[in-house]
Structure formats: structure tokens, C-alpha cells
Amino acid sequence: MENMNALKNDLQNCCEHMSQYEIAKEEIVIPEVLPRRQSENSKEAAKKKTKTREQFLEHRRKNASNLLRSCANIIESLGEDITREGIKKTPQRMAQALSFFTEGYEMSLSEVVNDAIFSAESSDMVIIRNIEIFSMCEHHFLPFFGKLHVGYLPRGHIIGLSKIPRIAEIFSKRLQVQERLTVEIGQAIQEAIKPLAVGVILECTHLCMVMRGVQKPGSSTVTSSMLGLFREDGELRKDFLSSINR
């Protein structure tokens, strides 16, 4: 009984924490886990399943107790004493951490970019290197992290430099695979300012390869996405890649 009362108190704190999120009525796509070799029609139908930001946050609030209870069940199923001093409040902390790690589902591109787009006559390359990035592997629920490099060729407009890392967080703070994350960041920048070219390079360490499975510390995975002239023009692409490696 004492344990249940403690759980209820933790749940109340968790719900209060979640209610602090700002609500805006913009549509976001809630990705689904799709079976392998699914038809293109099925994939397209999944993409069309959207929720407003308000509906998504309401879903989180309604399921706060489920999340908290699930965290407690996981810890207990591993053989730990859920009433032990060091563990007693871990379900609440774990639920709050998972909510934070996945708050990208609550963000939208228009909200993040806001009015930070400016006219510019120059079409010279803009590059931001060594942006630290963290995400969660959707296959094993373990973190992967590393460095993000982004470059683009303006077409009459530039974007505030701080917006590039913020755009990346829209997609990194979700359950992800590195390959998709790389593409989504590039596509979002393309949508925001419609530049002549966008290049994204992402180099990450995956704890699912380091802590489990093949257990290979020091290994890293590099993915890239090239759009516009960076895909079409080999010399421009070479300039971009050499600038990153300086």
C-alpha cells in the first residue's frame, strides 16, 4: 500500500511536469513502426496519420500514469527492489527523462525557425561544423551521439545560425535511426530557406554497438545527405567536404 501511495505521488509530480509544455495548434507527423517490405500505399497512409500539437500533448498527459507505471515495471522486472532508497524515485526520473529525450515530437519547423530568416545577396557557402547531437536508437532504446556538420548555398535568404542546431533537435529528440535523422535535417533546412544546396554530414557513436552486440568501442558511423547543387555538382560537393575536414 505504501508503495502504491508513493507511486501516486510520483505520478502527480510527473503530470505536473508534463503540463508545463506550451501548446500550439500545428500539425506534426507521428511516425509509426512499419513492418518490413510494407507496400508504398501503406507507408503513405501512415504518413498521413497526424495529430495537432495540442492532441499530442493531451495524449502524453493522459498516458503519464502508464509511462510511470511502465518504468516501475521495467525496474522491478529486472530484479530490483522498487522500494529501495536509491530506486524509489527512479520511475519518476526515468519517465521525465524519456519525455525530454523525445520532446522533438512536440516541435514544429515553423515554430523553431520563427522569424529568423533574413534576405542576403551573397550565395557563398555557409557551414556550421561540430554541432553536438544526441538521439535515441529506435531499435534498442539506447543513445547515439556525435558531431553534425551542415552547409548550404543561400538563394536570396539565410537563416539565423542558432536555428540550425535547433532544427536538428526537432528530429534528434525522437526515436531515430541515424540514416533517417541525417535526411530529415537536410530536408527541413531545404524547406525553411529553399537554398541552392544543402549538405549534412553526421558522425555518431552508437551505444547499441558499444555496450551490447558486437561491443566495439571506438567505432563510429558516418551518414550524409546532399540536396540541390551539392548532389549535382561534384566540385561544389568536394569544396563542402574539404571545408568540413579542415
C-alpha positions in Angstrom: 0.0 0.0 0.0 2.8 2.4 0.9 4.5 1.6 -2.4 1.3 2.4 -4.3 0.9 5.7 -2.5 4.5 6.6 -3.3 3.8 5.8 -6.9 0.7 8.0 -7.0 2.7 10.9 -5.5 5.4 10.4 -8.2 2.7 10.3 -10.9 1.3 13.6 -9.7 4.7 15.2 -9.9 5.2 13.7 -13.3 1.9 15.0 -14.6 2.6 18.5 -13.2 6.0 18.4 -15.0 4.3 17.4 -18.3 1.6 20.1 -18.0 4.2 22.8 -18.3 4.7 22.2 -22.0 3.5 25.0 -24.2 0.6 24.1 -26.5 0.4 25.3 -30.1 -2.0 24.1 -32.8 0.4 22.9 -35.5 0.3 19.6 -37.2 3.1 17.1 -36.7 3.5 13.6 -38.1 3.6 10.8 -35.5 5.9 8.1 -37.1 4.9 4.5 -36.8 6.9 1.3 -36.7 6.3 -0.2 -40.1 6.7 -3.9 -40.9 9.4 -4.7 -43.4 8.6 -4.8 -47.1 5.4 -2.9 -46.4 3.7 -1.6 -49.5 4.2 2.1 -50.6 0.4 2.7 -50.1 0.6 1.5 -46.5 3.6 3.8 -45.9 1.8 6.7 -47.4 -1.2 6.1 -45.2 1.0 6.0 -42.1 2.5 9.4 -43.0 -1.0 10.9 -43.3 -1.8 10.0 -39.7 -1.3 13.3 -38.0 -2.1 14.9 -34.7 -2.2 18.5 -33.7 0.4 19.5 -31.2 -2.4 20.0 -28.7 -3.7 16.5 -29.3 -0.3 15.0 -28.9 0.4 16.8 -25.6 -3.0 15.7 -24.4 -2.1 12.1 -25.3 1.1 12.4 -23.2 -0.8 13.8 -20.2 -3.4 11.0 -20.4 -0.7 8.4 -20.6 1.6 9.8 -18.0 0.4 7.2 -15.5 1.1 4.4 -18.0 4.6 5.7 -18.6 5.4 6.0 -14.9 4.0 2.5 -14.2 5.9 1.0 -17.1 9.1 2.5 -15.9 8.5 1.0 -12.4 7.6 -2.4 -14.0 10.8 -2.4 -16.1 13.0 -1.8 -13.0 11.1 -4.3 -10.9 11.2 -6.9 -13.7 15.0 -6.6 -13.8 15.0 -7.9 -10.2 15.5 -4.6 -8.4 13.6 -3.6 -5.2 11.4 -0.7 -6.3 11.1 0.5 -2.6 14.9 0.7 -2.1 16.1 4.3 -1.2 18.2 4.8 -4.3 15.4 3.4 -6.7 12.3 4.7 -5.0 12.0 7.9 -7.2 13.8 6.4 -10.2 10.5 5.7 -12.1 9.6 9.4 -11.9 13.1 10.5 -13.0 13.1 7.9 -15.8 9.7 9.0 -17.1 10.7 12.6 -17.1 14.0 11.8 -18.9 12.2 9.8 -21.6 9.8 12.6 -22.1 12.7 15.0 -22.5 14.6 12.7 -24.9 11.5 12.6 -27.2 10.2 16.1 -27.0 11.1 16.6 -30.6 7.7 15.1 -31.4 6.2 18.3 -29.9 8.2 20.7 -32.0 7.5 22.1 -35.5 9.8 23.6 -38.1 7.8 26.9 -38.3 7.9 27.3 -34.5 11.6 26.7 -34.3 12.6 28.9 -37.3 10.1 31.6 -36.2 11.2 34.9 -38.0 14.9 34.2 -38.1 15.2 34.2 -41.9 16.9 37.2 -43.5 17.5 38.5 -47.0 21.0 38.1 -48.3 22.7 38.9 -51.6 25.6 36.5 -51.1 25.3 33.0 -52.4 28.7 31.9 -50.8 28.7 28.7 -48.8 27.6 28.8 -45.1 29.0 26.0 -43.0 28.5 25.1 -39.3 30.7 22.4 -38.0 30.9 20.2 -34.9 27.4 20.6 -33.6 27.0 18.2 -30.8 24.0 15.9 -31.2 22.3 13.3 -29.2 19.4 10.9 -30.1 17.8 7.6 -29.1 18.1 4.5 -31.3 14.6 3.2 -32.1 15.8 -0.4 -32.3 17.4 -0.8 -28.8 16.3 2.3 -26.9 19.9 3.3 -26.4 21.6 6.7 -27.1 23.7 7.6 -30.1 25.7 10.8 -30.2 28.3 12.6 -32.1 29.0 15.6 -34.4 26.8 17.2 -37.0 28.1 19.3 -39.9 25.8 21.4 -42.1 26.4 23.5 -45.1 24.2 25.4 -47.6 24.4 27.8 -50.5 21.9 30.7 -50.0 19.3 31.6 -52.6 18.5 35.1 -51.5 17.9 34.2 -47.9 20.0 33.0 -44.9 18.9 31.5 -41.6 20.0 32.5 -38.1 23.0 30.4 -37.2 21.5 29.2 -33.9 18.5 27.8 -35.8 20.5 25.1 -37.5 21.2 23.2 -34.2 17.6 23.8 -33.1 16.2 22.3 -36.4 18.4 19.3 -35.8 16.9 18.9 -32.3 13.4 18.6 -33.8 14.4 15.3 -35.3 17.2 14.1 -32.9 14.8 14.3 -29.9 12.8 11.4 -31.2 13.3 7.7 -31.6 15.6 7.6 -34.6 18.0 5.8 -36.9 21.0 7.9 -38.0 20.3 7.5 -41.7 16.8 9.0 -41.4 17.9 11.7 -39.0 20.5 12.9 -41.5 18.0 13.1 -44.3 15.3 14.8 -42.2 17.7 17.6 -41.1 18.7 18.3 -44.7 15.0 18.3 -45.9 14.0 20.7 -43.1 16.7 23.2 -43.9 15.7 22.9 -47.6 12.0 23.6 -46.7 12.9 26.5 -44.4 15.0 28.7 -46.8 15.0 26.8 -50.1 18.7 27.2 -50.7 20.6 26.2 -53.9 22.2 23.4 -52.0 22.2 21.7 -48.6 24.7 19.2 -47.2 24.5 17.3 -44.0 27.2 15.0 -42.5 26.6 13.2 -39.3 29.2 11.1 -37.4 28.0 9.2 -34.4 28.9 6.6 -31.8 26.1 4.1 -31.1 25.9 2.6 -27.6 24.0 -0.3 -29.1 27.3 -1.2 -30.8 29.5 -0.3 -27.9 27.6 -1.7 -24.8 25.9 -4.7 -26.4 26.0 -6.8 -29.6 29.4 -6.6 -31.2 30.8 -4.4 -28.3 33.2 -2.3 -30.4 34.2 0.8 -28.5 35.7 3.5 -30.8 33.6 2.6 -33.8 31.6 5.4 -35.4 29.0 5.7 -38.2 29.1 8.4 -40.8 26.0 9.3 -42.9 25.4 12.1 -45.4 22.6 13.8 -47.2 23.2 16.1 -50.3 20.5 18.1 -51.8 20.4 20.5 -54.8 23.7 21.6 -56.3 25.7 19.6 -53.7 24.2 16.4 -55.2 24.5 17.6 -58.8 27.9 19.3 -58.8 30.9 17.2 -57.8 33.2 20.2 -57.4 30.9 22.0 -55.1 30.4 18.9 -53.1 34.1 18.4 -52.8 34.5 22.0 -51.6 31.9 21.4 -48.9 33.5 18.2 -47.7 37.0 19.7 -47.7 35.8 22.7 -45.7 34.4 20.3 -43.0 37.7 18.4 -42.8 40.0 21.4 -42.4 
